[in-house]
Each structure stands twice: as C-alpha cells, then as structure tokens.
C-alpha cells in the first residue's frame, strides 16, 4: 500500500509492503542512495537517518512505523546549521578514507550535537559507538566532531 | 585465477624505463590531451611493456582535467596520483578536476589497488607525464613570444616571461601546444623537492565533498533506467555443488520477477553454482531467498572444521617440516650447542575482509554480445577476462567503469561478484542488473586470510647472540598447491641475519577460499616473529629492541621477498625513532606495559610501540600507540598518509582483540557484525605517527603500518601481565586475574 513519508521537508510516496525497511524504500524506490546499506541488522550504523531529529537505523525502521515523523537523510543534512558545520569539519580534517560509512557517521554526529552542543569526549565515543568505520578513521571523526561542536560557541561570543 | 603474488613481484622491483614517449592530440572544442607511454616496472632485463596513456587535458577556461588511473578504495590514490602530475605540470591544485579512468589496460597499463605498489611504480612516470605537458606549454609560449623556451618559467598554471614581465595562462596556450611535437623524455627536468607546491601538502580527498552530501558515487549507488536488483543464493558449504532447486515459492513472492539456476565450477574466483532471484527491490528479492528449496552436494567438504584443522596442524608441527623453503647452516646442531633454547607455538585464525560496502556489481548485457559493467573492483582486468570466459564473449566486447569502492582490504582483488553479475545479466539481455550481496553473503563467501600454526625454536649463545632460528608453519593447500596468501617464504625475518636459519612448511588441504588481506602474510607473520623474539629477548635477559639491534647489526642491504630489498639500517632507524618517541620499555603508569613490534613489508619499515593494560577480568585496553615509519624521502600527501597509518593501527588492534572466522561441518559460523566485532570508536587509542625520511624513492602506505601493531600490542600485554598470548584473537579468560 502507498505510504506518505516526509523526507528532507518534501512529501514522498512509496508503494511497498509496510514492513519494508526505510533504507530500501529510500535506496530502491526513491532513488536516494546517500543512506548506505552495511549490515541490514542494525549493527553498523551506515544507514543512520533522523526521525524527528533522533538518530535511527533505517534498515530497522519499517516504513509503516514512520508515520508523521520527519525523516532527515544525508541528502538533507547540509540544510541544518549543525549539519553544514559537520560537513565542513569533515572536509577540513580530511576525515574519510573510503567514505562509505561517513553518511551514517555524520547523521549520528549531527544527532549528538543537536542534543549536546559541546559534548565531552566520552559522550562522543558513546554516541558514535554504533557506527563502524572499517577504515577506522575514528581518530579524525572525533577531532571533526570537536571542531564542529566548538564553532557555535565561538560564534555565540561574537554574536 | 589472479596471481597476486606474481603481479606484486613483477611490479615491486620499481625499475622504471625512462624511454617514455609522448604524443599529443587536439581535443574537440579546444584544449589538448597529452598521451604518454608510461612503462610499468619490469623484471631487470625484461622488455618493459610500452603502453599509451592519456592523462592531462587543458580547457580554454584554464580548467585542467587529470585522469586518475587506479581504482579508489579509500587508499587515496585518486587524489595522490593526480597530485604527482599536477606538481610537474605546475598548476594550482584548485584548477584541477579529476576524472576516474575506466578499465583500459592499453591506455593506462595495470590498474590495481593492492600491494602498496602504486606509489613506487608511479612516482617517476606520473611526474614525467606532468613535466612533458608543461614543456609543451612552455614551448607554445616561446613560439608565441619569439623568445627561447629556456628563458621562460611557469607557476600556478601560467607561463611567465621574467625578462618582459608578461604572462599567459595555460588555457590560452593549449591549442597551440597541442600541435607541437612531444618532448624527448630525456630533456624533461623534474622539480627539486624543495620547489614542490602540491607534493607534501595536506590535500583532502577529491571525492569527499560529494560524499558528505550523500551523492551517488559508490558502485552500489549505480542506477540505470529499467534496472532490476538481484541476489545470488550459493551453497552454505564452500566447494559444494548444486544438485537441484525448486524456485516455485520464491517466484510467487512480492517484487520477484525472475529466478533461475546458474551452474558454474568449483573455482571460487569464477562462477560458482547458485540461484539468482531478480526483482524490483533488493530487500524483497533477498527476502524471497527464504522460500528457495535447494539441494546441495557438499561432497568431502561437509566434515571440515577449524578444530580439526588445528589438531591436524599440531600433528604436522610434531612431525617436522614436510618442506624447507630455506635452510641455512645447521639449525639442529646450533640449537644443541646453544646456551639457551626457546621454543613456542603460535597460531592465528582465519579472518575476513568485510569492507563496509557489500559486494556488488551492475551489469548490462545486450543482444549483440556486449557487456557493460559498473564494478567496485580493485583489479578490473582479470575480472573482465573471467567474465569473457564465463559468458563466451571476446574480452574487447566488455566495457568496465571503475566505481569508487567502500573499502576493499584485498577482498575486491577477487572478482567473483563481477562474474556472477555478468552471468545473471546474460540471462536478461537489455535489462541492467545490480547484483548485491547481503552482509551474510559477504562474511561467509570471503577469501579469508588463512589461519596458521607455527612452531618456533631459537638458540642464544653464552653472550646472548642469536645463533639459531627455526620457524615451521602448518598451513593450507588447495588442490595440492599452497593456498593463496598462505604459507611463508624463505626471506622471513631474520633470514640472512642468523647463520643457522630454517623455514619449514607443512600443508593440509582446504576448500575454504583464501586470499590477500591488507598486508597479506605479514599481518600474521609479524605477530609470530616479533612476539617470539620478545620471548627470546626475555630469555636472554634483555628486551626486544636490544635483541633486534643485535640481530640487525651493521647497516646493509639484504635481498627481500618479491624483489624488495631489506635494509637493516632503515629498520634500525625506525626502531630508534619509536623508542625515542615512546620511552619504551618504561610504562607511564602502574598496571600498564609497553610492547614493541617491528616489521618490514610492502617496502615500508615500521616500528610501533603500544601501551596497554589488562583489567581483572582479562579485558585488554590499548591506551596509546607510537608509530615510526620509513617509506622513503617524501610523504606525497600527509593527509592520506597519516590516515592510512592510524587506520592500519586500529585495524590491527581490532584483529588481535576480537576477530576470528571459524567453521564447523564445512560451514562458516559467523554471519554478520555481531559475530565479527570490528573495532569501534571507544577502542581507539591515541596514535602518534612520525615518518623517518631517508634518501630512497617513496613507497606505499596502504599496508606496512598494520603488521607491527599486532605484536606490539601482544608484547605490551606481556609487559603488563607477564602472560604470553600465543594464539589470536586474545582470549580474555586466559588473562583473567584469579
């Protein structure tokens, strides 16, 4: 049956079984391939998206369960101030190697910073522990999150 | 079958033919394209292949397009090779656009992501390519202004005339330059390192801006009009053959369009038997697999198990080596005369590659017998050859687009997924098919790093000098030959440095596919060698660093594996450096220990120190890691270089802490990340990296930083607890305080 999903501010319709994970509706039916398939069992975080701002695994989110919640994917990340700062920090620090997991890393990091603008190192580790980077760019992911977190504090001083 | 070892040997010598030829052609719409014959390294004495290549074009808008020839797997090659060209072309990095090459051996030579050999084999020819283009632009300006070319200079994409103060951009010279004869390579003068403006600078990955925006860029992101998705059900036991399949129920499932059986061979690198299901949505077709009823004949392989391999290995070690790839002096006599003897058994498991992007390939076969592939492959050419053979079409009918890859680590040197996609596509001519494996397919259908079992014996004389060393490996064969990436060659450290030295090898047959995993062989042998030598050092009343210095002796060059010579002075240099960085062996806090590991692989010298502690329940924490590496005179892109090293360190620590693939009844026991726990952010230690610069041409960094971290960690565990971990992964129960 058709499901109406609000994705990155636009309403999209998907005609698929309700138990279909959001990941596959995005990738196969809607042509939004930024959200990545890594494990299919919620263990790697590559498919992380936001539902009303909270990080969830799209491979474990049936489309029938989304309802009116707003879906944000990597394609919409740059529209938020936090997301844009993270994208810039990711590039400034040259975080990635293969880059495949980075959409999920960015979505987890942005959910963290939205909730906790200046997280402590342990908070970052805890919030990011669900995201595997097989290239193990963890050192730079940490640094980039710090970088993105510190920026609004500096802006606030001037503002 | 891809013979990676042979390919590595051929390329590893790093001998570059200087008879580089250039030709040039005008581009439609203005601009020019330079073609250069970039000879690949060849065995000394062998004729270098002459291959025509086109790498540089310049538009009238001053945009410079540089072709990146090799597959990008996260090693940073798509940024690094164009940096070499851009440097000598003398353009600003900001004006450069990078274009990924398709697979084309005639134009680009060997295109491979593996073996850490892109740096040594391209360091000279890529710069020559840029310098040739620059020389033609200078000549064009000289003609335009009627001045001698030698009086002109270049900078940031412009030709400058210091005498008059004039300048002109490359874009305005491109048309004229394209009509000029190519320069003789002998006339090309390359820059001094002190004049580099791009090489040595921190350059971010060229694809990264697209990646942070979630744009389609990986193989799995390929979308074509009318494309269908496919899964491929294969036997749960490696080597099993398909007997029969009932597809009726699967065909009734939602989203399923087609299902059919494909019969292949028992060669896991080619097409294996299986059932393809095609449909409109991958999740739906993958779900339909549950409804398949397939009969498999597991043959003799159904009773294979890792426990059985382990016991067979021990009996082979007890029996003594079946073969001795190297036997210097008289090990037994020297051991008998030794003041101290040390013996220990070490072992390590099969491990998997699990790149984050599951294996996939998109294929379009058309009725005229042509095949187009969008393939995340580290080694396209053998995959195309294999597709040609399997489909019965000429290789020249195949076009392959190399996509960016979500990791490889050696897994994508094997092109089984490509052949499967091609074989499926042939059954639906005109319809593009994207074959995608589940993570479970990927874990179970890997070409695993082979497990190994070793017995080591060493003897020290009364002065503590190493006088005998034996390393006997029990390893795997396939159809009677050493299984891929298994076994050990005669140049294993400390070959040539101890007069009584023996490498022994015994083999048992397996059907489990094996293959190169990042730093193949070295990723396991470094652990065995450096942990055992740590034991030997302790038996002699000293530490590993001191013993290593004694073994290495005076600086000199020894022949190494695959034509890669081993220099004892460079080894010593990185060990000295890491000692100074880390303060080894003194730990920074009670309960902690520092361990050292050194290894030479892929032409790189790495010494690493880990500081670790062990909790009461046996959990190991790596707190800090110091890395000293020598990969020659120049770090081309520090951004990528340090990332590679830090990633390698965490990768190795993750392997030692938790990773193992096991089998029972011929089936792989692990299926997904809950059973194959890769390292995550919380285990990431502080990692300090320094490079020791030596006067040698630069070599690659994708692999050599990984092997030494494993023994460094295990030796740190010993320093902290007094316990030797002689089997990987670390067994916390063994380290528990009772």
Interface residues (C-beta under 8 A of the other chain):
Chain A: X16 X17 X20 X21 X23 X24 X27 X28 X29 X31 X32 X33 X34 X35 X36 X37 X38 X39 X40 X41 X43 X44 X46 X73 X74 X75 X77 X78 X86 X87 X90 X91 X92 X94 X95 X96 X97 X98 X99 X100 X101 X102 X103 X106 X124 X125 X126 X128 X129 X130 X131 X132 X133 X134 X135 X136 X137 X138 X139 X140 X141 X142
Chain B: X73 X74 X75 X76 X202 X203 X204 X205 X207 X208 X209 X211 X212 X213 X214 X215 X216 X217 X218 X220 X221 X223 X229 X254 X280 X281 X282 X283 X284 X354 X355 X356 X357 X358 X404 X405 X406 X407 X408 X409 X436 X438 X439 X639 X640 X643 X644 X646 X647 X648 X649 X650 X651 X654 X672 X673 X674 X678 X679 X680 X681 X682 X684 X687
